[in-house]
Amino acid sequence: MVRRTRIIRHTAAFAAALLFGAGFAPATAAAEGGPAGTNPAAAALDAYWSPARMAAAVPGDTGKGAVAGPSARAASPTEDGPRPGEYIPPSRSFDGIPQAGTFFWTDANGTGRTCSGSVVRSPGHDLVLSAGHCLKGYSGPSPRRRLGFVPQYHDGLKPFGVFPVAADGVYVPQEYYDLGEHAGAAYDFGFAVTEPNQDGTRLQDAVGGVHLLTGTGYYHLPVRMIGYPGNAQKPLECWSRTTRWASDDPADPGTFPRIACDAFVGGTSGGPMLVPWPDGWAVIGVIGGYHTGGNTPQVSYSAYFGAATRALYRAAVSGAPPAAPAS
């Protein structure tokens, strides 16, 4: 127990050094002054995304949890999932937390789609973290099809309104575009820069934000994972732990944080893996990475948050031109 306590303390100290030494300084809970004014783009999105349209939206990540998970047999490389006899912590529906929410958008056919995300602290008070495979279609020249973020969505409600994603505001690693979602699984993360909501309030000023942790290893306990299943009226939460998974599938190379939690299906991709932090929560991963987050509902993965994540965060907060698919 003494050794474990020291490891936890050392991890926390190292994480703090990364947070403050690399420019991840926490922003204040609210900006000085009030909202800058109304945002017509957000008002239009708020009107479009009615409770009926939000309820009808389907997952944008159709692969996550698509295979019925074997509870008592070994998983093959293409059917990851639980190990024989492994305990799978249960999930439960709840009303959510302000710092987690879901993206809504329409695809090329006009069908509503969803993916999960979380608000990370940033100097602009406007940043959402999600999975690269959720956001990759919206970087560069791709059109923004009614793409907005709804924090703490539940039961058809938008407690804080809708925050449109800014033009050229989607940041996904260039490696993810170049390698693809399988060979590039280690780069499956992304950031979205948002505009204020319909009242002119910036996202982080409305809901707060979680700290972004990078370089803290694969082993974390406890971990609270949150995600929005497609067509569900409430998000899921589950308490578990993360461990290190070395890929045994040549198509998805790399090492990834792995977490066992039941019922995380399509729509939950991009959902945060949170650890307690002195003033709230910190995020150490998002559902994605290996097999775009896992082929079964019982086990999920994340790309490892390291130097590439820090570099992408800096690009997003500095307003650098985002990466884009090769033309």
Secondary structure, DSSP 8 states (H G I E B T S, - for coil): -HHHHHHHHHHHHHHHHHHHHTT-----SS-SS------HHHHHHHHHS-HHHHHH-EES-TTTT-S---SSS---TTS----TT------EE----TTEEEEEEE-TTS-EEEEEEEEE--TTS-EEEE-HHHHGGGSTT----S-EEEET-BTTB-TT--EEEEEEEEE--HHHHHHHHHHTGGG--EEEEE---TTS--HHHHH--BEE--S--S-EEEEEEEE--TT-SS-EEEEEEEEEEE---TTS-SEEEEEE-TT--TT-TT-EEEEEETTEEEEEEES-SGGGG-SSSSEEE----SHHHHHHHHHHHHT--------
